[in-house]
Amino acid sequence: MGKKNILLNPGPVNVTSRVRNALLRDDICHREDEFVNLLEGIRSKLLRVFSIEKDYTVAIFTGCGTAAQEAAIASIMPEDKDMLIICNGVYGERMADAAEIFKIKTIKDEYQWGSPPDINRIKAILDREKNIETVSVIHHETTTGILNEIEDIGKLCKEYGKIFFVDTVSSLGAENVDFYKNNIDVCIGTTNKCLHSFPGISFVIFKKELFNQMKQITPRSGFLDLGNYVDDNFCAKVPFTPSVQIMYAFDEALDELTDEGYDNRVKTYKERAHFLRAGIKDLGLKLLLPEDVCSNSITSVYLPNGFTYKDIHGELKKHGYIIYAGQGELKDKVFRVSNMGDHSMEDYKGFLSALKEIL
Ligand SMILES: Cc1ncc(COP(=O)(O)O)c(C=O)c1O
């Protein structure tokens, strides 16, 4: 089946027919060995992509990125400790909302959307607020497309003995994510963005050495408690009915990524983002962010004069291209173009010529 819509929204993404066809593998019961083997295969392939299988484990469950955010927060935060949340977009805000729902005291380090976090400010907060247990940041803040620098924050966390929790929902697959260099203790992801599969599965990767500490925390949720998905030997537990077919697709998407090579995937993303940005600027449109802070997968563009988002979205949709609106305070100012998923350069050339025609 061909592509009806070229999805230039930040997930769900267009997938290859190889991944789509994986949905048609056998019907199996999640209580049988076949499923456990599938799940263990996925877990080891995922950890192997980042070469972290020795020190990290992963809890995989049916859910979206928000579920993974909540599962991580619920499972790593002791009741009497505080959480520092670096916010420069919607997903940082959502993280803080989730922590507050779990009655965790949060300290928000807020920046204007699109502005990078300030390491000196973070250090000053850590010096002042001695009860902080976890520092969290969104690696790629999909709201604007800024790629937040995590290496220095990771170093600070190591120096101060804090848990470093990174939301990598929209960066895994598209950006270099070095777990060791960045001192990442916990991170989260979903299948339906730069890992090129369908929506429905999310996961939390965490350091094995954290697990004992996590098990001391009184569960705040049954479904979202990571201890329900990993046993003491770091093998998978299957407590609830998982989305089996979506696991098949994820398994295939990981094989596809392994065949392609992670570094090649990142390189392709970077080239595509550059190509799109150059083409958009050639049309006289202005980008929201300086290119040196942009991720490899999202370009936020100021709406052209005389166009609402609805106009431009509707016209592009007639040509088969689905763009994405700005969020919150950027809702009426920008539109977003994502280069996540299975696309060809022809898709981007077609998008740029459709945009030119519309303008
Ligand atoms: C960085 C980031 N975190 C979390 C989420 C939430 O994911 P979901 O919409 O799958 O719940 C998103 C969604 O786009 C995201 O971009």
The ligand as an SDF file (V2000), in Angstrom:
LIG
                    3D

 16 16  0  0  0  0  0  0  0  0999 V2000
    9.2270   15.2490   23.9590 C   0  0  0  0  0  0  0  0  0  0  0  0
    7.8800   14.6220   24.1220 C   0  0  0  0  0  0  0  0  0  0  0  0
    7.5510   14.0580   25.2910 N   0  0  0  0  0  0  0  0  0  0  0  0
    6.3630   13.4820   25.5020 C   0  0  0  0  0  0  0  0  0  0  0  0
    5.4160   13.4570   24.4950 C   0  0  0  0  0  0  0  0  0  0  0  0
    4.0810   12.8470   24.7510 C   0  0  0  0  0  0  0  0  0  0  0  0
    3.8890   11.7480   23.8880 O   0  0  0  0  0  0  0  0  0  0  0  0
    2.4040   11.2060   23.5810 P   0  0  0  0  0  0  0  0  0  0  0  0
    1.7360   12.2240   22.7480 O   0  0  0  0  0  0  0  0  0  0  0  0
    2.7180    9.9370   22.8300 O   0  0  0  0  0  0  0  0  0  0  0  0
    1.7470   10.9670   24.8760 O   0  0  0  0  0  0  0  0  0  0  0  0
    5.7140   14.0220   23.2540 C   0  0  0  0  0  0  0  0  0  0  0  0
    4.7180   14.0360   22.1670 C   0  0  0  0  0  0  0  0  0  0  0  0
    4.8990   14.5750   21.1100 O   0  0  0  0  0  0  0  0  0  0  0  0
    6.9730   14.6220   23.0690 C   0  0  0  0  0  0  0  0  0  0  0  0
    7.2910   15.1920   21.9030 O   0  0  0  0  0  0  0  0  0  0  0  0
  1  2  1  0
  2  3  1  0
  2 15  2  0
  3  4  2  0
  4  5  1  0
  5  6  1  0
  5 12  2  0
  6  7  1  0
  7  8  1  0
  8  9  2  0
  8 10  1  0
  8 11  1  0
 12 13  1  0
 12 15  1  0
 13 14  2  0
 15 16  1  0
M  END
$$$$
